Structure formats: structure tokens, C-alpha cells
Amino acid sequence: MHIKFHGHSCVQLTHNGSSIIIDPFLTGNGLATAGPDDIDVQYVLLTHAHSDHIGDALAIAKRSGATIIATHELATYMSWQGVAVHPMNIGGSFEFDFGTVKLTQAFHSSGLVLDDKKEILYMGMPAGFLITMGEKTFYHTGDTGLFSDLKLIGERHPIDAVLLPIGDNFTMGPDDALQAAEWIQAGVTLPSHYDTFPVIKQDAEAFVQSLEKRGLKGKVLKPGEIFEL
């Protein structure tokens, strides 16, 4: 499995000719090295409806014909915008042509903010994704705070790599993320959701050093960098 980090919480997974992208926030992300026209995938996965996660999902799906995978309410909304969708919900799993996707809970919020109308559209529960491609399992926790069932998820699913938010303010911060990493026990922990905005500025290298002191492997990926799992 090739893991390409596009900054913030966006990763692209590729295996045996299949490629998927999660939370494609590229336009408006000053750290991203790619734009929506650079992304060719068969599926777009969305953890929740905040603008820094749905980002370029529609642009990518409309240009490439990709199917959007998301929780039921968000998937339904996306279908109304004229793209193919596959709705799911927390605890459910499905076997796609590229592999298996299972949704986990995430403790966060999920609403689409319409600034021009001063409205917020509720989009159901936020989620995380357990994705198995080939013989490797990747866990995108989504935006979340610390919760003890992360330990249960790690015990029940052998996880080769996990993408954990460390930015604080909107999600768990470095200290809570360290606890989450200890509970999940992934082969490698990849920090995410930091530095994109001043309020979530963090030292990702220091976080990885703290992981290593606890006997865990971590890796800081720069936007555009590929990690081979």
C-alpha cells in the first residue's frame, strides 16, 4: 500500500492499480502540494462534513467519476450534487473492489456551514475509517478527541498504520494522541491535522520523538510525501 500525504487530514491510498483519497482538502490549504485536477482516484472517502475535509470532493468526483463513500446523511447530500455515492454508517463494513472499509465512531461534530445563508446543515455523525487493501490495514481516525474505545479498536483489528490528529483545539492534542497511539498499537503512527492554521500549530517531530520514547514507531510525512506500507 502506498500512502501519500496531501497535508491536513488528506491521504491517498494506492494498491494494485486502485486508488482512493480521504478528506481531500487541497484548494485553500496553503500546505498542499497538489490540486484537485492532479488527483485520479476511483473513490473519495469523507469522515465528516466540515469544509476542511469535504474540500475538493465534488470537484474530484465529477471530473474522475469517483464514488463518494460517507455516512448516510453526508452521502445523500453529495448525491444531490450529482455524483455517485455509497452511504454507510458507524459499525458497518463493506467489501469494495479495492478492499474493505469499516466505519468507526469519532468524537467530533459534522455540519456543513453555509456562510452566505448563515445556515448550518447537520450531516449526521462524524466517523473514522478502517481500510484494508491487500494485506495491510490503515486506520484514519477522522477528527476526534480521545475516547477509550480506541483501545478496543486496536485490540480487535491489527492496524499497520494509523493517521492521528495532533493539532489540539478542534481535535485531540499531542498528549491525548500519545495515549491514543499506545491504545491502538499500530505499526506506525502518522500525525495529522496540524500546522494548517495558526490555532493548530504543533511540533510533529517532537510528537514522533515522544512516540519513540514509548516504544512506538512514528513518521512525519510532508505534504506530497509517499510512505510505503
C-alpha positions as CSV (number, residue, x, y, z in Angstrom):
1,M,0.0,0.0,0.0
2,H,1.3,3.5,-1.0
3,I,0.2,6.2,1.5
4,K,0.6,9.7,0.0
5,F,0.0,12.5,2.5
6,H,-1.5,15.7,1.0
7,G,-1.5,17.7,4.2
8,H,-4.0,18.3,7.0
9,S,-6.1,15.1,7.1
10,C,-5.9,14.2,3.5
11,V,-4.2,10.9,2.4
12,Q,-4.3,8.9,-0.8
13,L,-4.0,5.2,-0.6
14,T,-3.0,3.1,-3.7
15,H,-2.6,-0.6,-4.2
16,N,-2.7,-2.8,-7.3
17,G,-4.0,-0.1,-9.5
18,S,-6.7,1.1,-7.2
19,S,-6.5,4.5,-5.6
20,I,-8.7,6.2,-3.0
21,I,-8.5,9.6,-1.3
22,I,-9.7,10.6,2.1
23,D,-10.8,14.1,3.1
24,P,-9.4,15.9,0.0
25,F,-8.9,19.5,1.4
26,L,-6.5,20.8,-1.3
27,T,-7.9,24.1,-2.5
28,G,-7.4,26.7,0.2
29,N,-4.8,24.5,2.0
30,G,-1.6,26.5,1.8
31,L,0.5,23.4,2.7
32,A,-0.9,21.2,0.0
33,T,1.4,20.4,-3.0
34,A,-1.4,19.1,-5.2
35,G,-4.7,20.4,-6.5
36,P,-8.0,18.6,-7.4
37,D,-7.0,18.3,-11.1
38,D,-3.9,16.3,-10.0
39,I,-6.0,13.6,-8.3
40,D,-7.1,10.5,-10.2
41,V,-9.0,8.1,-7.9
42,Q,-11.9,5.7,-8.0
43,Y,-13.3,6.6,-4.6
44,V,-13.4,9.6,-2.3
45,L,-13.9,8.9,1.4
46,L,-15.2,11.6,3.7
47,T,-15.0,11.4,7.5
48,H,-17.4,14.4,8.1
49,A,-18.8,17.5,6.6
50,H,-16.5,20.3,7.7
51,S,-15.1,22.3,4.8
52,D,-11.5,21.4,5.6
53,H,-12.4,17.7,5.0
54,I,-15.0,17.6,2.2
55,G,-12.9,20.3,0.4
56,D,-12.5,19.2,-3.2
57,A,-14.5,16.0,-3.0
58,L,-17.1,17.1,-5.5
59,A,-14.6,18.5,-8.0
60,I,-12.6,15.3,-7.9
61,A,-15.7,13.0,-8.1
62,K,-17.2,15.0,-11.0
63,R,-14.0,15.1,-13.0
64,S,-12.9,11.5,-12.4
65,G,-16.2,9.7,-12.0
66,A,-15.2,8.6,-8.5
67,T,-17.8,7.4,-6.0
68,I,-18.0,9.2,-2.6
69,I,-18.1,7.0,0.5
70,A,-19.5,8.7,3.6
71,T,-22.1,8.4,6.4
72,H,-25.7,8.3,5.2
73,E,-26.6,11.9,5.6
74,L,-23.4,13.3,4.0
75,A,-23.5,10.7,1.2
76,T,-27.2,11.7,0.5
77,Y,-26.3,15.4,0.3
78,M,-23.4,14.6,-2.1
79,S,-25.7,12.5,-4.3
80,W,-27.9,15.6,-4.6
81,Q,-24.9,17.4,-6.1
82,G,-24.8,15.0,-9.0
83,V,-22.1,12.4,-8.0
84,A,-22.2,8.7,-7.3
85,V,-22.2,7.7,-3.6
86,H,-22.1,4.7,-1.3
87,P,-23.7,5.5,2.0
88,M,-22.5,3.8,5.2
89,N,-22.8,4.2,8.9
90,I,-20.8,3.6,12.1
91,G,-20.0,0.0,12.8
92,G,-20.8,-1.1,9.3
93,S,-18.3,-2.5,6.8
94,F,-18.4,-3.2,3.1
95,E,-16.2,-5.0,0.6
96,F,-15.4,-2.8,-2.3
97,D,-13.3,-3.7,-5.4
98,F,-10.2,-2.1,-3.8
99,G,-10.7,-3.7,-0.3
100,T,-12.8,-3.4,2.8
101,V,-14.0,-0.3,4.6
102,K,-15.3,-0.3,8.1
103,L,-16.6,2.9,9.8
104,T,-15.7,3.6,13.4
105,Q,-17.0,6.3,15.7
106,A,-15.2,9.6,16.1
107,F,-16.0,12.2,18.8
108,H,-16.3,15.5,16.9
109,S,-19.1,17.3,15.1
110,S,-20.3,17.3,11.5
111,G,-22.1,20.2,9.9
112,L,-21.9,22.0,6.6
113,V,-21.6,25.7,7.2
114,L,-23.3,27.9,4.6
115,D,-21.8,31.3,5.3
116,D,-23.8,33.1,2.6
117,K,-27.1,31.9,4.1
118,K,-25.8,31.9,7.7
119,E,-27.1,28.3,8.0
120,I,-25.6,25.1,9.2
121,L,-26.7,21.8,7.7
122,Y,-26.4,18.9,10.2
123,M,-24.7,16.0,8.4
124,G,-25.0,13.1,10.9
125,M,-22.3,11.6,12.9
126,P,-18.5,12.0,12.1
127,A,-16.6,8.8,11.6
128,G,-13.3,7.2,11.1
129,F,-12.3,4.6,8.5
130,L,-10.6,1.2,8.9
131,I,-9.4,0.4,5.4
132,T,-7.9,-2.9,4.3
133,M,-6.2,-3.0,0.9
134,G,-4.2,-6.2,0.1
135,E,-2.9,-7.5,3.4
136,K,-2.5,-4.0,5.1
137,T,-4.9,-2.2,7.3
138,F,-4.9,1.6,7.5
139,Y,-6.9,3.5,10.2
140,H,-7.9,7.1,9.6
141,T,-9.4,8.1,12.9
142,G,-11.1,11.2,11.5
143,D,-11.3,14.3,13.6
144,T,-11.7,13.1,17.1
145,G,-11.0,13.6,20.8
146,L,-9.6,10.8,22.9
147,F,-12.0,8.0,23.7
148,S,-11.3,4.7,25.4
149,D,-12.8,2.5,22.6
150,L,-9.7,3.3,20.6
151,K,-8.1,0.6,22.7
152,L,-10.8,-1.9,21.7
153,I,-10.4,-1.0,18.1
154,G,-6.7,-1.6,18.3
155,E,-7.2,-4.9,20.1
156,R,-9.8,-6.2,17.6
157,H,-8.0,-5.0,14.4
158,P,-4.3,-5.4,13.6
159,I,-3.5,-2.0,12.3
160,D,-0.5,-1.4,10.2
161,A,-0.7,2.4,10.1
162,V,-2.9,5.0,11.8
163,L,-3.4,8.7,11.0
164,L,-3.9,10.6,14.2
165,P,-4.8,14.2,14.7
166,I,-2.5,16.1,17.0
167,G,-3.5,19.8,16.4
168,D,-5.5,20.3,19.6
169,N,-8.3,23.0,19.8
170,F,-10.6,21.1,17.3
171,T,-9.3,17.6,17.9
172,M,-7.1,15.8,20.4
173,G,-3.7,17.3,21.1
174,P,-0.3,15.7,21.3
175,D,-0.7,14.3,24.8
176,D,-4.0,12.7,24.1
177,A,-2.7,11.5,20.8
178,L,0.1,9.7,22.5
179,Q,-2.4,7.9,24.7
180,A,-4.4,7.0,21.6
181,A,-1.3,5.7,19.9
182,E,-0.5,3.5,22.9
183,W,-4.0,2.1,22.8
184,I,-4.1,1.5,19.1
185,Q,-0.7,-0.1,18.8
186,A,-0.3,0.4,15.1
187,G,2.8,-0.5,13.2
188,V,3.4,3.2,12.5
189,T,1.6,6.4,13.7
190,L,1.3,9.3,11.3
191,P,0.5,12.7,12.8
192,S,-2.2,14.8,11.0
193,H,-4.5,17.9,11.4
194,Y,-1.7,20.3,12.5
195,D,0.0,23.4,11.2
196,T,-2.7,24.1,8.5
197,F,-4.0,27.1,10.6
198,P,-2.2,29.0,13.4
199,V,-4.6,27.7,16.0
200,I,-3.5,24.1,15.4
201,K,0.3,24.7,15.1
202,Q,2.2,21.8,16.6
203,D,5.7,20.2,16.6
204,A,5.1,17.0,14.8
205,E,8.7,15.9,15.1
206,A,8.6,16.2,18.9
207,F,5.4,14.1,18.9
208,V,7.2,11.4,17.0
209,Q,10.1,11.5,19.4
210,S,7.6,11.1,22.3
211,L,6.2,8.0,20.5
212,E,9.6,6.5,20.2
213,K,10.3,7.0,23.9
214,R,7.3,4.8,24.5
215,G,8.5,2.1,22.1
216,L,6.2,3.1,19.3
217,K,7.1,3.9,15.7
218,G,6.1,7.3,14.2
219,K,6.7,9.1,11.0
220,V,6.2,12.7,10.0
221,L,5.1,13.0,6.4
222,K,5.5,16.2,4.5
223,P,2.7,17.1,2.0
224,G,3.4,15.2,-1.2
225,E,5.5,12.6,0.5
226,I,4.8,8.9,0.0
227,F,5.1,6.2,2.7
228,E,5.3,2.6,1.6
229,L,3.5,0.3,4.0
